[in-house]
Structures are given as C-alpha cells and as structure tokens.
Amino acid sequence: MSQTKTKAKQPTAPVEPVTAEVLTLAEAAAYLRLPESKVVGLVHSQGLPGRLIGQEWRFLKTAIQQWLSSGGPTPEIRKAAQLAVAGSWKDDPELETMVEEIYKRRGRPITEDGSYNLFHGLSRENETK
C-alpha cells in the first residue's frame, strides 16, 4: 500500500481592501455631472486623469478629486496653447483652400469687393506685409 502525503494548506494572506474607488466612464460622468463625451474630452484637453483599458475608460475617484481641486490652467497657459495650435497651421499647403471654402459655405466674402479668393488683389510678395 502506498501512502500519499497531503500537503497542509498554507494560510493565505488577507487581501488588502482597495482604498481608491475605480470608476467607469458612466460613473465618472455621473460623479462630475457631465455627459460621457465631455468627460473623454476633458481627458484629452485638460488632463483629467483616466486610463483607456481596451475599449473601456477607468478613473480613480481620488485622482478626479485631486484634479478638480488643483485648479485649471492659467490664462497665460491657455494663450500659449492656442498660439501653438494656430502656429501649427502656418505651413499647411491646404490652409488657403480651407479658409476660402469655409467662407464660401458661410456665404460671406473674404474681401470687401465680394471675392472668396483669400489673396484677391494681392501679390504673393505682399501677403506677409
């Protein structure tokens, strides 16, 4: 007869409770009292702390609270960000065409004489003057 030894079960360490509450996108939106699309927009535009895991967003409630209490960007930071975006268009070869198309769709001429041509009446040498 063979004897088999059974191993005594080792006691497992107690699982530490999670102190930070993890929120889904819907829960974070409800907590912030905003639409879900606005919450995702805040992640990208104002640094709301969140993680996209697969196809789902997760937020730490404590991180949201800290983000809310830290205050927003100063007017100087906002202005610098706007200028950086505006400056990114300066070398775009499609900019002139886009501006002209925007004015056409709005039904407003670009120039006082009713033209939709951005550089109507100007030579290319004078465009920077």
C-alpha positions, 0 to 999 in steps of 0.5 A: 500500500502506498501512502500519499502525503497531503500537503497542509494548506498554507494560510493565505494572506488577507487581501488588502481592501482597495482604498481608491474607488475605480470608476467607469466612464458612466460613473465618472460622468455621473460623479462630475455631472457631465455627459460621457463625451465631455468627460473623454474630452476633458481627458484629452484637453485638460488632463483629467486623469483616466486610463483607456483599458481596451475599449473601456475608460477607468478613473480613480475617484481620488485622482478626479478629486485631486484634479478638480481641486488643483485648479485649471490652467492659467490664462497665460497657459491657455494663450500659449496653447492656442498660439501653438495650435494656430502656429501649427497651421502656418505651413499647411499647403491646404490652409488657403483652400480651407479658409476660402471654402469655409467662407464660401459655405458661410456665404460671406466674402473674404474681401470687401469687393465680394471675392472668396479668393483669400489673396484677391488683389494681392501679390504673393510678395505682399501677403506677409506685409 
